[in-house]
Amino acid sequence: MLRVGQCQDLPIPTSQDISGTALSMFFIFFFLGIGSFMKEINKKLKIPFSPMLFVLGLFFGFYWDSLGIIGQSCKKVSEIEPIGVLLIFLPTLIYESGYNFDWHLFKRLFAQTAILAFPCVIILSTLLQLSVKVILNYGDDYFTWESAFMFGAMLSCTDTVAVLALLKESGAQKKFQSLIEGESLLNDGACVMLFQISYGIVRGRSASAFDVGSLFFTLCVGGTLIGLVFGMACVYWIKKIANDEILVLNITIVSAFLVYFISENVDFGVHISGVLGLVSLSLFMAAFGRSRISHEADHALREFWEYVVFASEVIIFILGGIIAGIRVFKDESEITQLDFYKMIALWWCLMGCRFISIALFYPWLKNLGYGLSWSQILVLTYGGLRGSIGIAFALIVAKDESLPTKWRDIILFHMSGIAVCTLVVNGTTLSLLIKLLGLSTQSDIREKIYSNFLTKLNEEIEYECKKNNELKYLKEADVEYVKTLSGYKVYQSDCNQIIDKLAKHEKAQKEIQMKNIHQPLMDEEEDQELDQNLLTEIRRIFLMALKGIYMEQFESNQCSPDTIILLTESANLDLDNDKEPMNSWEFLQSQFSERYINLLFYMKDKFLIGILARNHLFQYIYTIYDAVSVYIEAITILKEEASHYHFSQNLLLEIS
């Protein structure tokens, strides 16, 4: 054993003596703590989270040599292999996004998202190729035509994390959010494939149309198939598990990382896209896997993936900023002042080219899915943020010693600069643009309903506090403190703000209409339109509540997985047509055929096939009974709940 006096002679490790592994671990946990602090700032000041992280990363990257052990950890982690960035973060981010995607909305929006993610990306890459060569006037010593197209594919890649984080804060409409989310998911796959193809061409691979087309085909088909195979295996395994949240969680984690690793690294004789494998796996699980998972396991899954995505978001944006700060703005390079001006011009070219690539397909986009307006095209254009995935592509090129140094530096510089511009400028002003274009969900009718709900909630709090204060053992309780803990003052403040805002809107409308004294404040046609909008909003709330009751029934094991899928689909179809009366009963009737039942009855006594027919007949009739009984019970519960809010029977009939 050491004596006390000998402790003074022990060497104390400095930042230079700390191992790279220890520095990397310190980096992760230190910046996760910083991320928590930045999240609180985001809640208080409403500053977009992702741009804050990226700017913070730029600061740490630029001043790394003056920050001691923190700077050493930043420098060490900035040297990570770009492939490692993709391998660590892409499976997490893409799987979580796809798993939480509404399958019904994805089916409805698939044609639009496919157009935006594939033809639009190819055209955008071509337009950016022309911009680099013609508008920015880069010669062949910087960009050949092939390398300019590769750079265009890199710039076309939107950052899924940044886009989703901003959409949640922007208040955009749910259907439009889903369109952008779906486009971002497929966009990553398309851009990765274009980058792999063009990068191979730049390095001397055969560039014939047949070779490029066959490679694109195998990437798409191979990635999709391997994702579906893993998805079916996961669903089959999960069906066999009873009340084991840890095992279910482990299956989803392992499958996500294995799909990406196997697709990108195992030689099948053809190239396979790991990103499309992740997309198909996560969407398959969203459609067919979630209903097979118990409520407890699903809750554990959501909580786990939510935290993992938060941690990934923090690390990837801070890391992206650090890499940009060290490699572009700190280290010695051949970047000139003119290149800074060209980077700003490229940022404008990027937005212009993206607008053109989307506008070219407007005749089709407006008639598919839920349609698309010019205002939404502007938001799609402006909200195409670039981030760490694009920077990872640039780092792959920057570390390729076989390519010219000047070209590698300019690609990393422009990719980092565009990421800074889109995250800091576009990211911080996207919410304002959405509100200015009237694409926010906060309509006056919805605000009124929310205000009435808050008023009702505060009345309930006051009633309960007054009743409890009359009890013998609670007379000495601090009622005001109890109200504060229950959120009474916050609800009251929010309610007053909404009432003031609605009063200002109403006053402004009256002033406009009173300019012509002979014009009534609200004619009969406008009154009817208001009533219809109110009815539509109440019907939407009614249907969302109905979906909630379906899920409660499923979570309490009152219906089967097949039944919950069927009932949820019926409610989703009604939400798609929320201006019309509910059509759920007719939809359920259309899903079952009396002729098919008669056919099964006929086949149940036949040789060999009779066993299958009897089993299927039982399952078919059980599903009919299950769906009808749960539907009737859910409607009954919902009408009883609605009676507490004094809805008239006529209004309930109009809704349903």
C-alpha positions, 0 to 999 in steps of 0.5 A: 500500500502507498503511504500518504506522503507518496501520493505527492509523487504520483504523475498527474495526467495532462490533456496530452496524456489522456487516451483517445478513447477517454477523450471521446467518452468525455466529448460525448457526455460533456456535450450531452450535458451542454445539449440539455442546457441548450434545450432549456434555452430553446424552451424559454427563448424559442430559438431553434435547437439545431442551429444553436447546436451547430453555431456552438460547434463552430465556436468550439471548433474555431477555438479548440486550441484554447479550450484545454481538455475540451478542445483536445476532445473536440480535435480528437473526435473531429478526426473520426472517419466520415463512414463512421459518422454515417454508420453510427447516426444514420440507422438511429435517425432514419429508423426512428423517423420511419417507425413513428411515421403514420403509415396511412399518411405515407401511403397517401403521400407516397407518389408525391414523396417519390417524385420529390425524392427521386426525379426532383433530386436528379434535376436539382443535382443537374441544375447545381452542376450547371450553377457551379460551372456556369454561374460560379465559373469554376474551371476544370482545375476545381470542378470537372463536369463529373465532379460538379454533378457529384457536388450537386448530389451532395448539396441536394441531400437534406438533413433529416434531423434538422428538418424534423426538429424544425417542423416540430417547432414551426407549427406547420400542418400535420399533413404538410409536415408528413410530406416534408418528413417523407420527402426527407426520408427518401431524399437521403436514400436518393442522394446517397445513391447518386453520390455513390454512383457519381463518386465512383465515376469521378474515381474512374468507374465505367460511366455508360448509361447501362452501368449507371442505370443497373447500379441505381436499380440494384441499389433501390431494389436490393435495399428495399428487399433486405429491409423487408426481409429483416422487417418480416423476421422482426415481426415474426419474432416479436409475435412470439414474445410475451411481456418482455420489453427488453427483448423487443427493444433489443430486436429493433436496435439490432435489426436497424444497425444490421440492415445498414451494416450488411447492406453497405459492407457485405458483398452480395455481388451487387451494390445495395443501399443501406439507407433504403434498407433502413427506410423499408425496415422502419416503415414495415415496422410502422405498418405491421410491427407496431400493432404486434407490440404490447403497450408496455413494450411500445412505450419503452420503445418510444421512450428509448428511441426518443432519447437516442434521437435527442442524443444523436441530434446533439452530437451530430450537429455539434460535431458538424459545427466542430468539423466545419470550424476546424477543417474549413475556418481554422486549418490552412487551406487554399480558400480565397476571399472570392470563394466566400462570395461564391459560397453566398451565391451558391446558397442562393443558387441552391434555393433557386434550383430547388424551387425550379426542380419542384415547380417543374413537377407542380402539375402532378404534385398538385393532383396527388396525395393531399395536393400541393400549393405554391405557398407549400412549394416555397416552404419546401424550397426554403426548408431544405436544410443541409447539415451533418450528412452532407458534411460527412459526404464532403469529409469522405471526399476530403480524406481521399488522397487520390483527389486534388487538394484544391478540389477537396478543400473547396468541396468541404468549404462550400458544403460547410458554408451551405450547412451554416447558411441553411441552418442559421438563416433558413432554420431560424426564419422557417417558422416565420415564413410558415406563419406569413404564408398561412400554413400554421395549424393555429386557425382562429377556430382551433384557438377558440376551441383550445381557449374554451378547453383551458377555461373548462380546465381551470374551472375544474381546478377551482372546483376541486381546490374549493371542495378539498379545502372544505375537508377537515384535514385539508383546511390548512392547505395553501390553495394558491400553491396547489393551483400553481402546481396544477398549472392554473396560472399558466393555463389562465395566462395562455387563455388570456393571450388567446382571447386578446389575439382573437379580439384583435383579429375580430377588430381588424376584420370589422375595421376592414368591413366597416370601410363600406358602411353599407356592407354587413359585418358578416353576410349569410354566406360567410356565416355558413362558411364559419359554421362549416369550418367549426363543424369540420374542426369539431369532427376532426377532434372527434375522430382523433379522440375516436382513434385514441379510444381504439388504442386504449381498447387495444392496449387493454387487450380488448381487440386484436392487432388486425382489428386495431389496424382496420379501425385505425384505417377507417378513422384515417379515411374519415380524417382525409375527408373531414368535411364530409360525415363519417363513413367508418361503418360503410368502410367496415362493411366493405371489408367483409364479404358474405360470399367469401364467408359462404365459400369458406363454409363450403370448403371447411369440410373438404379434404386437406384444404378443410383445416386451413378453411376452418381456421381462416373462417374462425379468424375471419368471423372473429375479426368481424365481431371484434371490429364491430363490437369495438367500434360500437363501444368506442362510439358509445364512450365518445358520445358519453364524453361529448355530452359532458361538453354540452354538444347537442344531439343534432351536432353529434349527428352532423359529425357522425 
